[in-house]
Amino acid sequence: MTTRRRIVITGSNGNLGRKLTADLSPDHDVICLDIARSTSDGPSHLVSADLSAWGDWSHHFDGADTVLHLAGEMRPTSSWAAVHGPNIVATQNVLRAAKLGGTRRVIFSSSNQVMAGYRFHDGPITEDIPPSPLNPYAVSKLIGEELGRGFHAETGSSFLAFRVGNIMPGENMPAPGMGLGLWGQQMWLSNHDMLRAFRCAIGAGDFGFAVLNLVSANAGMRWSMARAREVIGFVPETSYSPHASSQDEIVDATARQAALVPGYWLDQDFRQLAG
């Protein structure tokens, strides 16, 4: 039997937010926060909140069992100025609200981009090898993970960061040309596995602080899922066999060449960013 919990979801009008709100609402008391106002196809009960500015929105965290912090600037092409408020200041504010509200657990949507520098390396990508972010967006997600480490140390509440794989809006069906070349297909995350992983994270016993990879069981996938099984009992059930189109081969070749030039910020396609 599922324990009914009070769950706050930030970024509930986004890709992950909409899917998780729809999945969790029948079993839990879900409070939806987003900077965007409610739309016809978004959550019906949505609190409009700019999390980068401390405000009255924080009282919605009072008595919350779990916070799913999904809100933030999501574009890997974003500048430092674009990610500072939505991804760093907002995460600080969310963790402050969670602390004041007595939250048991915070689950944070980090990103595979934290490890993008390993794209053309060999060997498994585990959570304990050094991070390798390539752009301000990825660094902001890494900062979010470390803010969570401090939150756990200060409060004793558990904090989990999922390094979320390649999950597209809607039905999210993998195929050649879906973006990021063969690498993008290998780290595809199905809707089914994403929803199961978050449910496992919500219901798991105390694990303190954890950072976990989150991708489906795709052929050739280098992301280790061993720790997710150990910490929250999650094993991906969906699999996909990637195959590169001619366009994917061009994308990979171009990205590989860019990776050889040090000293630049690079977006998710390894294109040089300014600033």
N, C-alpha and C positions, 0 to 999 in steps of 0.2 A: 504494500500500500504506500502511495506517495505521500510524504509529509507536505502539507500545504504551507507555503512560505510566503512572506512578503518580499518581493523582488523588485528592485529598482533597475531599470534598463536605461542607460544614457545612449543617445544616438539611436533611439528606437525607430526613427523614420528612415534609417539607412538600410543597406543591403542585409547585413547580419541582424540588425535590430528588428526589421520587419519579420524576418523568418523566426527569430527567437521569440518575439512577442506572440506571434500566432501559435507557436508550439507550446509555450509555457502558460499562456493565459487560462486554458481550461483547468489546470491543476494548481495554479498559484495566484496570489493577489499581486498583479503586476502593475507597477507605476512607470509610466513612459515619459521620458524627458528627451527633448530634442530642440536644437536652435531653430529648426524649421517648424512652422505651424502645421497643424494637422491637414492632411489631404484626403481626398475621397478613398484612396487605396491604401492609406497609412493607418496607424493605430487610431481607434476611435476616441480614446481618452488620453490626450497627449498634453503634457505641460510644456509650454514654450519657455526655454531657459538658455541663456548664454552662460555656459559653465566657466568661461574664462573670467567672469565677473561674479564675485561672491554676492549672493542675494537670497531672496525669500525661497528660491527653489530648494535650498538646503534642508528645509523642514520636511521635505518628502522622504528624506533618508532616516527620519526618526523611527526607530523600531524595525528597520529593515533587516532581514536575515542575510540577504545576499545582494550585492551590487554587481551588475554586469556593465562594466565601463567600456562602451563601444564607440563613444563619440570622439570626433576629432577630424582634422584635415587628413584626407586619405590619399592625396595625389603624391606619388614619388617624385614628381617634377616640381614640387613646392619649394619655395625659398625659406630661409630661416625666419623671415618676418611672418610668413604665412603659417608656419607650424608652431611658433612660440606660444601664442595665446591658446589656440584650440587643443594642442597636444601636450604642452608642458604646464602652463598655468592652470588650464582646466583640470588636468590630472591631479595637480596639487590640491585644487579646491574640492574635487570629488573625494579624495582621500581624507581631507579635513572633515567633510560632511559625513563620511562613513564613520570616522572616529567619534565625532560628536553624537551621531545617531546610534552608536553601539552595534554597528554592523558586525556580524560573525565572519563574513567572507567577502572579498572583492575578487572578481574575475575580470582580467584586463585583456582587451584585444590588442596584442602586439602584432608583429608582422614578420613574415619570412624575409622581408627586406633587411632585417637586422643581420642576416647571414649572407647577403647577396654577393659578397666578395668571394665566396667559395664556389660560385657558379661553374667556373672552369677548372676547379681543383678535382682531385680524386679522393675517394674515401668517404665514409659516412659523415653526415652532419649531425653531431650530437649537441645537446644543450650545454655541455661543459667545455667545448672548445671556445677560444676567444671570439667575441663578436666581430663582424666585419661589415659594418654599414657603409654605404657608398654615397649617401645623400642626406640632407637635413631631415627629411621625413623619417628615414630609418634611424638616425641618431635620436630624434625625438621619441621614437618608440622605445629605444634602448634606455633613454632617460626615464620613461614611464615605468619600465621594469625596475630600475634602481630606486625610484620613488616608492614603489611597492615593497621593496626589501626594507626600506626604512619604516614604512607604515607597519609592517609586521613586527619589526623589532620594537617599535614604540608601543603598539597596542596589544600585541599577542594575537590579533585577528589574522586569519589566513589570507594569503594573497597569491593568486595564480595568474601568470601571464601566458597566454596561448600565442605562439608564433604562427599565426594563421596562414595557411597555404593559399593557393590561387582559387578563389571562389567568386564566381560571377553572379550578377543579379538574376532573379527569376529562376528558371528551371536549371540553369547552371550545368549544361551538358558539355562534356569535354570533346574536343575535336582538334585536328591540325589547324593551325592559324589562330588559335584562341589567345595568342599573345605570349611574349617572352620566349618564343622558340620552343625547343624540346624541353628546356628547363621548366617552362610554364606548365606544360602538360604533366611532367613528372611530379610536380608539387600541387596538382589539382586536389581540391578538397570538395567532396560531395556535400550537398545539403544534408543528407541523411547522417553522414559521419559528423558534420559540424554540430548538428542538433544533439546527437547522442553524447558527444564529448562535453558539451556544456551541461547537459543533464548529469553526466557522471561527475563533473567538477562541482556542481551544486550539492549533490548528495553524498560526496565522499567524506570520510572521516577527516580529522584534523591532519593537515600536512605541512602546516607552517607557511613557508615561502617556497614557491616552485615556478620554474619556467619550463614550458613543455612545447615541443613541436606539435603541429596539428595539420596533417595531410592524410589523404586516403592511401590505400595500399597499392599504389601504382607500380607497374613494371619499371624497373630501372631507377626507382625512387631512392635517393640517398639520405633522406631525412629519417633519422632513427626515431621509432615510436616506442622503444623499450621503456623509457621513463614514464610515458603517459600510462602505460599498463601498470607499472609499479606504483605510481602515485595515486591515480584515480580509477584504475581498473578499466581504462579505455583501450580497446583494440579496434582499428578501423575495419569496417565490413565491406566497403565499396572498393572496387579496383578498376583500373583503366590501363590499357596497353598503349602508350604513346607511340606515334609514328610521325616523322617530320615531313611536312610538305616542302615544296621548293621554296616557298616564302619563309618557312621556319628555318631552313638552312641558311638563307640570306641573313635573317635576323641574328642567328647564332654566330655566323662568320663576322658580321659587323660588330657585334658585341665583344667577341673575342679580341678583335683588333683594338677596340677602345680600352679593353682591360689592360693592355700592355703599356698604356700611357699614364704614368703616375701624376698625382698632384691635382686632380680635378674631381669635383663632385659629378656623379653619374646618376641618371634616372634609372628606372627599372629595365629599360632597354639598352643601358650603358651609353646613352647619349649624354654629351657634356652639358652640364648646367652652369649657368652664370651665378656667381655669388656664393 
